[in-house]
Amino acid sequence: MDEAVAVFSRNGLFTTTVVARDIHSHEHARKLWPLVTPSVPRQLVTWVKPSFEGDKCKRRSHFRTLPGSKNLGVAQIFEQEEAARFKASKESLEHSQAKQMVSEALRRRLANGRAMPWYFKDEASSQFHLQGNLLLGAEDVHVEERVKTSFGCEYRLDVAVTSKPVNKKPILLGGVEIEWAHQFDGRKALIGKTQAFPLISIDISGMRLEEITQEWADMALTATTHSRESGQRKTYVYLHDVLYPLYVQLPSDLVKEDRHQFLVFAPDKEISRLERWAKQLQELVGLKSGVMAASVINAKSEQSKKMLENAGQVVGPGWQQVNSQRCLMLTVKRPNPLDVPSHLFHLCMANLFLSYTDSLVGYKYMTGILNDDPQEDVWFHPKWNPETKGADYYRILPKRLAEPRSRIVKVLDSLGQLTS
């Protein structure tokens, strides 16, 4: 099968076709996950990489359908994969040593005041790379941290980086997972769809125990790349789109306004909670007064109805099914790379969107921009070019950042199979 259909996109469910040859790695496929057959009834498919004999392609990349499990829901299948992964990891000396070496490498950096930079480029979303520091605002590093997903299950994160307590509980700033022969694609894809922190995945497939040293751990942690999809590599960064605005590196001479805006559609009670939580969070993380503003658009007057429709036009089809009368408009100063309070605020709000509310999240990279091309899924920013005497357009970020969690679980339960 040469083509599949992406379940979720800004244009709605089952509207975007994906060609197998355009996928360059299993990690890239997980980013697009879940993928299904073009024909109805839909079946989940997995991407199969090409195989070569020398320079000759023996088998082209393609999609393969997966068997269904109609009697099991997403949570049950996830728990089965998590149990199998935990059992396999306990039996792997290489996995155990890699986990230990990576955690020690992070602790050394933290103790010495050194950053843990990561970076990559997602060409489909932006012309500009994403960059962060896994240890920004960090207080501790834990091994086998229990993390709760937005659909109720728990999993063990191999290595977790946490902040100091905020409202009595540390914030999960980032994580590292060790990947080896057992990849558990569906589990990792679902984690990537629902978790609000950078996840660095390090592949140790084929490595011997004596190769997994402290020097290896330092090299593996820093072996990220500007491109998500260029070549086969051992270290990869998973990042939910809702965190792209936090980490994208926009040139200051291109986008001069320092505020961006999140447009959040959710049930009425959750919108009220999000507004209240945002204001409480501003105080808890030490975000300065005037840096953040949270307000609710209520479609009561003609002007407010128009504002709501404009917000819905940004996020794309399906917003009326979430809430046709209200949305939250969260305006906040774009963080700089050393701004710990703003970094914590963005991470916490992303977690609230993904795990504690049923939010459909849209985005404006500047507050005053007009959505001149509603059919375009990504924001483009014009810049005058004196040589051509016209404007050059730069791809900034997607207009739609997150799907409601209930929509994800409902669709996956209807497909009856998690592994992909």
C-alpha distance (Angstrom), angle and dihedral (degrees) to the residues before:
residue distance angle dihedral
M1 . . .
D2 3.81 . .
E3 3.81 98.6 .
A4 3.78 136.8 45.5
V5 3.80 135.6 174.7
A6 3.80 125.4 -116.9
V7 3.80 109.0 -130.4
F8 3.82 95.6 -146.5
S9 3.79 130.7 43.2
R10 3.78 138.6 135.6
N11 3.82 89.0 -95.9
G12 3.80 92.3 59.6
L13 3.80 138.8 -97.7
F14 3.82 120.2 -23.0
T15 3.81 95.1 -2.1
T16 3.82 104.3 117.1
T17 3.81 123.5 76.1
V18 3.81 119.1 -149.3
V19 3.81 123.0 -160.7
A20 3.81 117.0 -144.3
R21 3.81 94.8 -134.6
D22 3.81 90.1 56.7
I23 3.81 90.7 63.2
H24 3.78 112.9 84.9
S25 3.81 105.0 -175.8
H26 3.79 144.9 4.6
E27 3.80 87.6 -101.9
H28 3.79 90.6 56.9
A29 3.81 90.0 48.9
R30 3.81 90.1 52.8
K31 3.79 89.4 54.0
L32 3.83 89.6 57.4
W33 3.81 93.3 40.9
P34 2.97 134.6 161.6
L35 3.82 97.8 55.0
V36 3.79 122.5 174.3
T37 3.79 141.5 -176.7
P38 3.82 117.1 -78.2
S39 3.81 89.8 -128.6
V40 3.80 128.3 74.5
P41 2.99 130.1 -84.4
R42 3.78 87.4 52.6
Q43 3.78 119.8 -131.2
L44 3.76 126.7 -171.4
V45 3.79 114.3 -111.3
T46 3.77 134.5 -161.5
W47 3.81 125.6 -142.7
V48 3.80 115.8 -117.7
K49 3.80 116.1 -156.1
P50 3.81 121.4 -131.5
S51 3.79 120.9 -99.0
F52 3.80 126.7 -142.4
E53 3.76 139.6 -162.0
G54 3.77 103.0 -155.6
D55 3.80 105.9 -49.6
K56 3.80 93.4 -23.7
C57 3.80 120.2 99.5
K58 3.78 107.3 -128.4
R59 3.81 95.9 179.5
R60 3.78 127.9 13.2
S61 3.79 122.3 -133.0
H62 3.79 111.6 -92.0
F63 3.79 145.0 155.4
R64 3.79 123.5 -98.5
T65 3.80 124.7 -161.9
L66 3.77 118.9 -121.1
P67 3.80 127.8 -138.6
G68 3.78 114.6 -101.9
S69 3.79 127.4 -120.0
K70 3.78 101.0 -160.0
N71 3.78 94.6 170.5
L72 3.79 94.1 58.7
G73 3.80 131.0 68.2
V74 3.78 129.1 -145.6
A75 3.81 94.4 -93.3
Q76 3.80 93.4 52.0
I77 3.79 94.4 47.6
F78 3.81 91.5 46.0
E79 3.79 90.3 52.2
Q80 3.81 90.5 50.5
E81 3.82 91.4 52.0
E82 3.80 91.6 45.3
A83 3.81 91.9 51.2
A84 3.81 90.9 48.3
R85 3.81 91.7 47.8
F86 3.82 93.0 49.0
K87 3.82 91.6 49.4
A88 3.81 92.0 48.7
S89 3.81 92.9 46.9
K90 3.81 91.2 51.7
E91 3.78 89.1 54.6
S92 3.82 93.9 49.8
L93 3.80 116.8 85.3
E94 3.82 89.0 -172.5
H95 3.81 91.7 55.9
S96 3.81 92.1 48.0
Q97 3.80 93.2 49.2
A98 3.80 93.5 45.6
K99 3.79 90.3 52.0
Q100 3.80 90.8 50.5
M101 3.81 94.7 46.7
V102 3.82 93.1 48.3
S103 3.81 93.8 48.5
E104 3.82 90.9 48.9
A105 3.80 91.3 48.9
L106 3.81 90.5 53.1
R107 3.81 92.5 46.8
R108 3.81 90.7 51.8
R109 3.77 91.2 51.9
L110 3.79 91.2 47.6
A111 3.81 93.0 48.9
N112 3.81 91.3 48.7
G113 3.80 94.4 46.5
R114 3.83 92.8 -115.3
A115 3.78 123.3 148.0
M116 3.82 124.4 -122.2
P117 3.81 101.4 -142.7
W118 3.80 124.2 -166.6
Y119 3.78 129.4 177.6
F120 3.79 142.0 171.3
K121 3.79 141.0 157.3
D122 3.80 126.1 -122.6
E123 3.80 103.0 -162.8
A124 3.80 93.7 -170.6
S125 3.81 91.3 60.2
S126 3.80 106.2 31.9
Q127 3.80 144.0 0.5
F128 3.80 87.7 -136.4
H129 3.78 127.3 76.2
L130 3.78 126.4 -114.1
Q131 3.77 118.1 -127.4
G132 3.78 137.0 176.9
N133 3.77 146.2 156.9
L134 3.79 113.5 -118.8
L135 3.82 90.1 -155.4
L136 3.82 98.7 48.8
G137 3.81 105.2 129.8
A138 3.81 91.3 -0.8
E139 3.80 123.2 156.2
D140 3.81 103.6 170.6
V141 3.82 146.8 5.7
H142 3.82 120.6 -136.8
V143 3.79 133.8 -169.1
E144 3.82 119.8 -137.0
E145 3.78 96.3 4.7
R146 3.80 113.3 -171.1
V147 3.80 109.2 -126.6
K148 3.79 125.8 -171.6
T149 3.79 118.2 -139.1
S150 3.80 125.5 -141.0
F151 3.81 90.2 -109.0
G152 3.81 94.6 57.6
C153 3.81 104.2 -97.5
E154 3.79 128.3 114.3
Y155 3.77 129.8 -137.9
R156 3.80 135.4 -176.7
L157 3.79 113.4 -111.7
D158 3.82 108.1 -152.0
V159 3.81 94.9 -138.8
A160 3.81 125.7 7.8
V161 3.81 130.1 -169.1
T162 3.81 113.6 -152.8
S163 3.80 137.7 -174.8
K164 3.77 130.0 -133.1
P165 3.83 112.9 -76.9
V166 3.79 114.6 -70.2
N167 3.79 110.7 -167.8
K168 3.84 88.5 -8.2
K169 3.82 95.2 -52.2
P170 3.83 131.0 82.8
I171 3.81 120.0 -120.9
L172 3.79 118.5 -121.2
L173 3.82 101.6 -123.1
G174 3.78 99.7 177.7
G175 3.75 145.8 -30.6
V176 3.78 145.2 -144.6
E177 3.79 125.6 -144.1
I178 3.78 124.6 -167.2
E179 3.79 112.3 -139.3
W180 3.79 124.9 -165.2
A181 3.80 137.6 148.9
H182 3.80 93.0 -33.2
Q183 3.80 104.5 62.6
F184 3.86 100.8 173.6
D185 3.79 90.6 -157.7
G186 3.80 98.3 -174.9
R187 3.78 93.3 51.0
K188 3.80 93.1 50.7
A189 3.80 93.1 43.1
L190 3.79 91.4 53.2
I191 3.81 91.2 47.5
G192 3.80 88.1 52.7
K193 3.81 91.0 50.6
T194 3.79 95.5 51.9
Q195 3.82 111.1 26.8
A196 3.82 124.5 92.6
F197 3.79 103.1 -148.0
P198 3.82 137.6 73.1
L199 3.80 110.9 -91.1
I200 3.80 118.3 -159.6
S201 3.80 113.1 -157.9
I202 3.81 117.9 -159.4
D203 3.80 118.6 -166.5
I204 3.81 115.9 -147.4
S205 3.80 96.5 173.1
G206 3.80 110.7 148.5
M207 3.80 94.9 9.7
R208 3.79 122.0 135.0
L209 3.80 122.4 -133.1
E210 3.82 93.1 -112.5
E211 3.83 90.5 55.6
I212 3.81 93.1 59.6
T213 3.80 100.3 86.7
Q214 3.79 138.2 142.6
E215 3.80 89.4 -94.8
W216 3.80 90.1 52.5
A217 3.82 91.3 50.9
D218 3.81 92.4 54.1
M219 3.79 91.3 48.6
A220 3.81 93.6 45.9
L221 3.80 93.8 50.2
T222 3.79 92.7 52.4
A223 3.81 96.4 41.9
T224 3.81 96.5 97.8
T225 3.78 120.7 129.0
H226 3.80 141.7 -141.1
S227 3.78 89.9 -119.9
R228 3.78 128.3 58.8
E229 3.75 92.9 -157.6
S230 3.79 109.4 35.5
G231 3.77 112.0 114.2
Q232 3.78 133.7 -45.1
R233 3.77 114.6 -54.8
K234 3.77 140.6 167.0
T235 3.81 100.4 -128.0
Y236 3.78 125.2 54.5
V237 3.81 136.3 172.2
Y238 3.79 120.5 -137.1
L239 3.79 113.2 -161.6
H240 3.78 129.0 169.7
D241 3.81 114.0 -126.0
V242 3.81 90.6 -120.5
L243 3.83 87.2 70.2
Y244 3.80 95.7 49.4
P245 3.84 92.3 92.0
L246 3.81 89.2 56.5
Y247 3.79 95.4 53.2
V248 3.82 107.3 28.1
Q249 3.81 112.9 115.1
L250 3.79 105.5 -138.9
P251 3.84 117.2 -177.7
S252 3.81 110.4 -109.3
D253 3.79 91.4 -136.8
L254 3.81 90.7 56.1
V255 3.81 103.7 45.2
K256 3.78 105.6 28.6
E257 3.81 100.1 172.0
D258 3.80 109.9 90.4
R259 3.83 98.4 -154.1
H260 3.79 129.1 82.4
Q261 3.79 131.8 -176.5
F262 3.80 139.1 -135.4
L263 3.82 119.0 -154.4
V264 3.80 110.1 -156.7
F265 3.80 125.9 -167.9
A266 3.81 114.5 -169.8
P267 3.82 138.9 135.2
D268 3.83 113.7 -61.3
K269 3.81 95.9 -104.9
E270 3.78 92.0 49.6
I271 3.79 93.3 48.9
S272 3.81 89.3 54.4
R273 3.81 90.4 48.5
L274 3.80 92.7 48.1
E275 3.80 91.1 52.1
R276 3.80 90.6 50.3
W277 3.81 94.0 43.4
A278 3.82 92.5 50.0
K279 3.80 91.2 55.7
Q280 3.82 92.3 45.7
L281 3.79 91.5 46.7
Q282 3.79 91.6 52.2
E283 3.79 89.0 61.6
L284 3.81 95.6 40.6
V285 3.82 95.6 55.1
G286 3.81 94.6 38.6
L287 3.80 98.3 -111.6
K288 3.80 108.3 170.1
S289 3.79 122.1 -110.6
G290 3.79 112.9 -92.1
V291 3.81 94.2 24.6
M292 3.82 93.7 97.6
A293 3.79 134.4 35.2
A294 3.81 125.5 -175.7
S295 3.78 121.3 -170.9
V296 3.80 137.5 159.4
I297 3.79 123.6 -126.8
N298 3.81 108.7 -143.5
A299 3.81 115.7 -169.3
K300 3.80 96.2 -133.8
S301 3.81 104.2 114.6
E302 3.80 128.0 41.6
Q303 3.80 89.8 -107.6
S304 3.81 93.8 51.4
K305 3.82 91.2 45.7
K306 3.78 88.9 54.9
M307 3.82 91.0 48.4
L308 3.81 90.3 51.2
E309 3.81 92.2 48.8
N310 3.80 90.3 49.7
A311 3.81 90.1 51.6
G312 3.80 90.2 48.0
Q313 3.79 90.5 49.5
V314 3.81 88.9 56.8
V315 3.80 95.8 50.3
G316 3.81 91.6 42.8
P317 3.83 137.1 -139.8
G318 3.78 119.1 -6.7
W319 3.80 100.1 40.2
Q320 3.82 93.5 113.2
Q321 3.81 90.2 58.5
V322 3.81 89.3 57.0
N323 3.81 97.2 43.6
S324 3.81 125.2 -24.2
Q325 3.81 95.0 -175.9
R326 3.80 109.5 42.1
C327 3.78 144.2 28.2
L328 3.79 137.0 171.6
M329 3.79 119.0 -116.2
L330 3.81 110.2 -157.5
T331 3.80 114.5 -172.6
V332 3.80 118.0 -174.7
K333 3.77 138.8 162.2
R334 3.79 113.1 -97.1
P335 3.84 107.5 -109.3
N336 3.78 125.2 -119.0
P337 3.84 119.6 -136.3
L338 3.84 93.9 -96.6
D339 3.81 99.5 41.0
V340 3.82 102.8 113.3
P341 3.85 98.2 177.6
S342 3.81 92.4 51.3
H343 3.80 90.9 44.4
L344 3.81 91.1 53.1
F345 3.80 91.7 45.2
H346 3.81 93.3 53.5
L347 3.81 92.8 46.3
C348 3.81 92.6 49.0
M349 3.80 94.2 47.0
A350 3.81 90.3 49.1
N351 3.80 88.7 52.3
L352 3.80 90.4 50.6
F353 3.80 90.6 51.1
L354 3.79 94.6 48.6
S355 3.80 105.7 32.7
Y356 3.79 110.4 21.1
T357 3.80 103.1 36.7
D358 3.79 138.1 35.3
S359 3.79 94.7 -116.9
L360 3.78 133.9 170.9
V361 3.81 103.2 -160.5
G362 3.80 127.5 -157.3
Y363 3.78 128.5 -179.1
K364 3.81 142.4 -146.0
Y365 3.80 116.0 -169.9
M366 3.84 89.2 -154.1
T367 3.77 128.3 25.1
G368 3.80 99.0 -127.9
I369 3.80 101.6 44.8
L370 3.80 122.1 123.1
N371 3.78 122.2 -134.3
D372 3.80 93.0 -128.0
D373 3.81 94.0 164.9
P374 3.83 108.5 40.5
Q375 3.82 91.5 177.4
E376 3.81 92.2 60.8
D377 3.83 112.8 92.3
V378 3.82 95.6 -158.4
W379 3.81 130.7 55.9
F380 3.81 115.5 -114.8
H381 3.81 120.6 -161.1
P382 3.83 121.2 -153.6
K383 3.80 124.0 -137.3
W384 3.78 124.3 -176.8
N385 3.80 114.4 -113.7
P386 3.83 110.6 -156.6
E387 3.80 92.2 -164.6
T388 3.80 95.6 57.7
K389 3.82 93.3 27.9
G390 3.77 88.7 -132.0
A391 3.79 141.0 85.0
D392 3.79 126.1 -79.1
Y393 3.80 114.0 -150.8
Y394 3.81 123.3 -140.2
R395 3.81 125.2 -160.2
I396 3.81 106.9 -124.6
L397 3.83 114.3 171.6
P398 3.83 141.4 -45.1
K399 3.79 120.1 -78.4
R400 3.80 91.9 -139.6
L401 3.79 117.6 54.0
A402 3.81 109.2 167.7
E403 3.80 141.7 20.2
P404 3.82 122.3 -142.6
R405 3.80 109.0 -92.1
S406 3.82 91.7 -130.0
R407 3.80 89.4 59.2
I408 3.82 91.4 51.9
V409 3.80 94.1 48.5
K410 3.82 93.6 43.3
V411 3.79 93.2 53.2
L412 3.81 94.1 44.3
D413 3.81 92.3 47.5
S414 3.80 89.2 51.8
L415 3.81 89.8 53.0
G416 3.78 89.6 49.7
Q417 3.79 98.7 -147.6
L418 3.80 132.8 83.4
T419 3.77 105.0 -175.5
S420 3.82 112.9 96.9
